Amino acid sequence: MNNSGDYIIIKAIEDGVNVIGLTRGSDTKFHHNEKLDKGEVMIAQFTEHTSAIKVRGEAKIYTSVAELNSETHK
């Protein structure tokens, strides 16, 4: 098992930001869900099981290649 995948940092700008981990493989599935409140920070890692991370809500996202903001979809 290789656990040396890239990390990302997600900081919630509003209450109720959802961070959703998605699996690898022929069928992409949700495998983890966290809800962050304003000011909370989550550090997540891509692993052999996590191929994508979805952020829903207003948050700052920091990666090794970029800093970006997600937006609230209304």
DSSP file (Angstrom, degrees, kcal/mol; ACC not computed):
  #  RESIDUE AA STRUCTURE BP1 BP2  ACC     N-H-->O    O-->H-N    N-H-->O    O-->H-N    TCO  KAPPA ALPHA  PHI   PSI    X-CA   Y-CA   Z-CA
    1    1 A M              0   0    0      0, 0.0     2,-0.7     0, 0.0    46,-0.0   0.000 360.0 360.0 360.0 134.4    0.0    0.0    0.0
    2    2 A N        +     0   0    0      1,-0.1    46,-0.5     2,-0.0     3,-0.2  -0.914 360.0 168.9-108.2 111.1    1.3    3.4   -0.9
    3    3 A N        +     0   0    0     -2,-0.7    -1,-0.1     1,-0.2    44,-0.0   0.078  52.5  98.4-105.7  23.0    0.2    6.2    1.5
    4    4 A S        +     0   0    0     41,-0.0    -1,-0.2     3,-0.0    43,-0.1  -0.016  52.8 137.8-100.5  31.0    2.5    8.9    0.1
    5    5 A G        -     0   0    0     41,-0.4    42,-0.1    -3,-0.2    43,-0.0  -0.168  63.2 -76.6 -69.9 167.8   -0.1   10.5   -2.1
    6    6 A D        -     0   0    0     39,-0.1    40,-2.7     1,-0.1     2,-0.3  -0.308  45.1-137.8 -65.0 147.5   -0.5   14.3   -2.4
    7    7 A Y  E     -A   45   0A   0     38,-0.2    57,-0.4    -3,-0.1     2,-0.3  -0.770  14.4-165.7-102.4 150.8   -2.2   16.2    0.4
    8    8 A I  E     -A   44   0A   0     36,-2.7    36,-2.9    -2,-0.3     2,-0.5  -0.971  10.2-144.9-130.1 153.6   -4.8   18.9    0.1
    9    9 A I  E     -AB  43  62A   0     53,-2.5    53,-2.9    -2,-0.3     2,-0.5  -0.969  11.5-166.9-118.3 131.7   -6.0   21.4    2.7
   10   10 A I  E     -AB  42  61A   0     32,-2.9    32,-2.7    -2,-0.5     2,-0.5  -0.979   1.8-170.8-121.2 123.4   -9.6   22.6    2.8
   11   11 A K  E     -AB  41  60A   0     49,-2.8    49,-2.7    -2,-0.5     2,-0.3  -0.967  22.5-130.5-116.3 121.2  -10.7   25.5    4.9
   12   12 A A  E     - B   0  59A   0     28,-2.5    27,-2.7    -2,-0.5    47,-0.3  -0.508  20.4-175.6 -72.0 129.9  -14.4   26.2    5.2
   13   13 A I  S    S+     0   0    0     45,-2.6     2,-0.3    -2,-0.3    46,-0.2   0.609  75.8  26.4 -95.6 -19.0  -15.4   29.8    4.6
   14   14 A E  S >  S-     0   0    0     44,-1.1     3,-0.6    22,-0.1     2,-0.1  -0.911  95.6 -87.9-136.2 163.6  -19.1   29.1    5.5
   15   15 A D  T 3  S+     0   0    0     -2,-0.3    22,-0.3    22,-0.2    43,-0.2  -0.433 104.2  31.7 -67.6 146.2  -20.9   26.6    7.6
   16   16 A G  T 3   +     0   0    0     20,-0.8     2,-0.4     1,-0.2    -1,-0.2   0.713  69.0 165.5  83.8  23.0  -21.9   23.3    6.1
   17   17 A V  E <   -D   36   0B   0     19,-2.2    19,-3.3    -3,-0.6     2,-0.4  -0.593  26.9-144.6 -71.9 128.1  -19.0   22.7    3.5
   18   18 A N  E     -DE  35  56B   0     38,-2.8    38,-2.8    -2,-0.4     2,-0.5  -0.819  13.5-167.9 -97.4 132.2  -19.1   19.1    2.4
   19   19 A V  E     -DE  34  55B   0     15,-2.7    15,-2.4    -2,-0.4     2,-0.5  -0.985  12.3-171.4-117.7 119.6  -15.9   17.2    1.6
   20   20 A I  E     -DE  33  54B   0     34,-3.1    34,-3.0    -2,-0.5     2,-0.4  -0.950  13.1-148.5-121.8 124.1  -16.5   14.0   -0.2
   21   21 A G  E     -DE  32  53B   0     11,-2.5    10,-2.6    -2,-0.5    11,-1.1  -0.744  14.4-157.4 -89.5 136.9  -13.9   11.2   -1.0
   22   22 A L  E     -DE  30  52B   0     30,-2.8    29,-2.1    -2,-0.4    30,-1.2  -0.905  13.3-123.3-117.3 144.0  -14.4    9.2   -4.1
   23   23 A T  E     - E   0  50B   0      6,-2.7    27,-0.2    -2,-0.4     2,-0.1  -0.293  16.4-120.3 -83.5 164.5  -13.0    5.7   -4.8
   24   24 A R        +     0   0    0     25,-0.8     3,-0.2    24,-0.2     2,-0.2  -0.428  63.4  67.4 -87.6 171.5  -10.7    4.4   -7.6
   25   25 A G  S    S-     0   0    0      1,-0.2     3,-0.1    -2,-0.1    26,-0.0  -0.511  99.1 -48.9 113.4-176.7  -11.7    1.6   -9.9
   26   26 A S  S    S+     0   0    0      1,-0.2     2,-0.5    -2,-0.2    -1,-0.2   0.795 127.7  46.6 -68.4 -28.4  -14.1    0.9  -12.7
   27   27 A D  S    S-     0   0    0     -3,-0.2     2,-0.4     2,-0.0    -1,-0.2  -0.961  81.5-144.3-116.5 115.7  -17.0    2.3  -10.6
   28   28 A T        +     0   0    0     -2,-0.5     2,-0.3    -6,-0.1    -4,-0.1  -0.657  30.0 173.0 -78.3 128.4  -16.5    5.6   -8.9
   29   29 A K        -     0   0    0     -2,-0.4    -6,-2.7    -5,-0.1     2,-0.3  -0.949  37.6-105.1-135.3 153.6  -18.3    5.6   -5.5
   30   30 A F  E     +D   22   0B   0     -2,-0.3    -8,-0.2    -8,-0.2     3,-0.1  -0.610  39.0 166.5 -71.3 134.4  -18.5    7.8   -2.5
   31   31 A H  E     +     0   0B   0    -10,-2.6     2,-0.3     1,-0.4    -9,-0.2   0.493  61.1  23.0-126.7  -8.8  -16.5    6.4    0.4
   32   32 A H  E     -D   21   0B   0    -11,-1.1   -11,-2.5     2,-0.0    -1,-0.4  -0.976  55.4-173.3-157.7 143.2  -16.2    9.2    2.9
   33   33 A N  E     +D   20   0B   0     -2,-0.3     2,-0.4   -13,-0.2   -13,-0.2  -0.990   5.3 178.8-141.6 130.1  -18.1   12.4    3.7
   34   34 A E  E     -D   19   0B   0    -15,-2.4   -15,-2.7    -2,-0.4     2,-0.5  -0.960  16.5-148.6-126.9 147.6  -17.3   15.2    6.1
   35   35 A K  E     -D   18   0B   0     -2,-0.4     2,-0.4   -17,-0.2   -17,-0.2  -0.979  16.1-162.0-117.3 125.9  -19.1   18.4    6.9
   36   36 A L  E     -D   17   0B   0    -19,-3.3   -19,-2.2    -2,-0.5   -20,-0.8  -0.849   6.2-145.7-108.6 141.9  -17.0   21.4    7.9
   37   37 A D    >   -     0   0    0     -2,-0.4     3,-2.6   -22,-0.3   -25,-0.3  -0.634  49.4 -62.5 -97.6 163.6  -18.2   24.6    9.7
   38   38 A K  T 3  S+     0   0    0      1,-0.3   -25,-0.2    -2,-0.2    -1,-0.2  -0.136 124.8  13.8 -48.6 129.1  -16.9   28.0    9.1
   39   39 A G  T 3  S+     0   0    0    -27,-2.7    -1,-0.3     1,-0.3     2,-0.1   0.173  93.5 129.1  89.9 -17.0  -13.2   28.2   10.0
   40   40 A E    <   -     0   0    0     -3,-2.6   -28,-2.5   -29,-0.1     2,-0.4  -0.426  44.0-152.4 -72.6 148.1  -12.7   24.4   10.2
   41   41 A V  E     -A   11   0A   0    -30,-0.2     2,-0.4    -2,-0.1   -30,-0.2  -0.960   9.1-168.0-123.8 137.8   -9.8   22.9    8.3
   42   42 A M  E     -A   10   0A   0    -32,-2.7   -32,-2.9    -2,-0.4     2,-0.5  -0.991   8.7-155.4-125.2 135.4   -9.4   19.4    6.9
   43   43 A I  E     -A    9   0A   0     -2,-0.4     2,-0.3   -34,-0.2   -34,-0.2  -0.953  21.8-177.4-107.4 123.1   -6.2   17.9    5.6
   44   44 A A  E     -A    8   0A   0    -36,-2.9   -36,-2.7    -2,-0.5     2,-0.4  -0.851  11.7-151.9-122.7 156.2   -7.0   15.1    3.1
   45   45 A Q  E     -A    7   0A   0     -2,-0.3     2,-0.4   -38,-0.2   -38,-0.2  -0.981  17.0-127.4-131.4 139.1   -4.7   12.7    1.2
   46   46 A F        +     0   0    0    -40,-2.7   -41,-0.4    -2,-0.4     2,-0.2  -0.728  43.1 167.3 -79.4 131.5   -5.0   10.9   -2.1
   47   47 A T        -     0   0    0      3,-0.8   -44,-0.1    -2,-0.4   -41,-0.1  -0.629  55.8 -79.2-132.0-172.8   -4.4    7.2   -1.6
   48   48 A E  S    S+     0   0    0    -46,-0.5   -24,-0.2     1,-0.2     3,-0.1   0.721 134.1  39.8 -66.6 -18.1   -4.8    3.9   -3.4
   49   49 A H  S    S+     0   0    0      1,-0.2   -25,-0.8   -26,-0.1     2,-0.6   0.697 108.4  65.0-100.4 -24.6   -8.5    4.1   -2.4
   50   50 A T  E     +E   23   0B   0    -27,-0.2    -3,-0.8     1,-0.1   -27,-0.2  -0.888  46.1 158.6-107.6 114.2   -9.1    7.8   -2.9
   51   51 A S  E     +     0   0B   0    -29,-2.1     2,-0.3    -2,-0.6   -28,-0.2   0.607  68.0  20.9-106.4 -16.0   -8.8    9.1   -6.5
   52   52 A A  E     -E   22   0B   0    -30,-1.2   -30,-2.8     2,-0.0     2,-0.4  -0.994  56.8-154.9-151.2 152.3  -10.9   12.3   -6.2
   53   53 A I  E     -E   21   0B   0     -2,-0.3     2,-0.4   -32,-0.2   -32,-0.2  -0.994  13.0-157.1-131.1 125.3  -12.1   14.7   -3.5
   54   54 A K  E     -E   20   0B   0    -34,-3.0   -34,-3.1    -2,-0.4     2,-0.5  -0.869   3.0-162.1-104.9 133.5  -15.2   16.8   -4.1
   55   55 A V  E     -E   19   0B   0     -2,-0.4     2,-0.5   -36,-0.2   -36,-0.2  -0.970   5.2-172.3-117.0 124.1  -15.8   20.0   -2.2
   56   56 A R  E     +E   18   0B   0    -38,-2.8   -38,-2.8    -2,-0.5     2,-0.2  -0.971  53.6  26.8-119.5 120.4  -19.3   21.5   -2.0
   57   57 A G  S    S-     0   0    0     14,-0.7     2,-0.6    -2,-0.5   -41,-0.1  -0.588 104.7 -41.2 118.7 176.3  -19.7   24.9   -0.5
   58   58 A E  S    S+     0   0    0     -2,-0.2   -45,-2.6   -43,-0.2   -44,-1.1  -0.671  76.5 138.8 -84.3 118.6  -17.5   28.0   -0.1
   59   59 A A  E     -BC  12  70A   0     11,-0.7    11,-2.8    -2,-0.6     2,-0.4  -0.984  51.6-118.8-152.7 157.6  -14.0   27.0    0.9
   60   60 A K  E     -BC  11  69A   0    -49,-2.7   -49,-2.8    -2,-0.3     2,-0.5  -0.888  30.6-160.8 -97.6 135.6  -10.3   27.7    0.2
   61   61 A I  E     -BC  10  68A   0      7,-3.3     7,-2.6    -2,-0.4     2,-0.5  -0.977   4.6-166.4-123.5 126.1   -8.5   24.7   -1.2
   62   62 A Y  E     +BC   9  67A   0    -53,-2.9   -53,-2.5    -2,-0.5     2,-0.2  -0.951  15.5 161.9-116.0 127.0   -4.7   24.5   -1.0
   63   63 A T        -     0   0    0      3,-2.7   -55,-0.1    -2,-0.5    -2,-0.0  -0.784  53.8 -99.1-130.0 176.4   -2.7   21.9   -3.1
   64   64 A S  S    S+     0   0    0    -57,-0.4     3,-0.1    -2,-0.2   -56,-0.1   0.673 123.1  38.2 -70.9 -15.9    0.9   21.6   -4.1
   65   65 A V  S    S-     0   0    0      1,-0.3     2,-0.3     0, 0.0    -1,-0.2   0.612 124.4  -1.9-110.3 -15.7    0.0   23.0   -7.5
   66   66 A A        -     0   0    0      2,-0.0    -3,-2.7     0, 0.0     2,-0.4  -0.994  48.4-132.2-166.2 160.9   -2.5   25.8   -6.8
   67   67 A E  E     +C   62   0A   0     -2,-0.3     2,-0.3    -5,-0.2    -5,-0.2  -0.994  41.1 162.1-117.0 131.7   -4.6   27.7   -4.3
   68   68 A L  E     -C   61   0A   0     -7,-2.6    -7,-3.3    -2,-0.4     2,-0.4  -0.943  32.8-125.6-146.6 167.6   -8.3   28.1   -5.3
   69   69 A N  E     -C   60   0A   0     -2,-0.3     2,-0.3    -9,-0.2    -9,-0.2  -0.946  14.1-149.2-116.2 134.7  -11.7   28.9   -3.9
   70   70 A S  E     -C   59   0A   0    -11,-2.8   -11,-0.7    -2,-0.4     2,-0.3  -0.663  21.6-140.4 -91.0 160.3  -14.8   26.8   -4.3
   71   71 A E        -     0   0    0     -2,-0.3   -14,-0.7   -13,-0.2     2,-0.3  -0.865  16.5-103.7-122.8 155.2  -18.1   28.6   -4.5
   72   72 A T        -     0   0    0     -2,-0.3     2,-0.6   -16,-0.1   -16,-0.0  -0.605  32.3-142.6 -73.5 132.4  -21.6   28.1   -3.1
   73   73 A H              0   0    0     -2,-0.3   -15,-0.0     1,-0.1    -1,-0.0  -0.882 360.0 360.0-100.0 119.2  -24.0   26.8   -5.7
   74   74 A K              0   0    0     -2,-0.6    -1,-0.1     0, 0.0    -2,-0.0   0.380 360.0 360.0-121.5 360.0  -27.4   28.3   -5.3
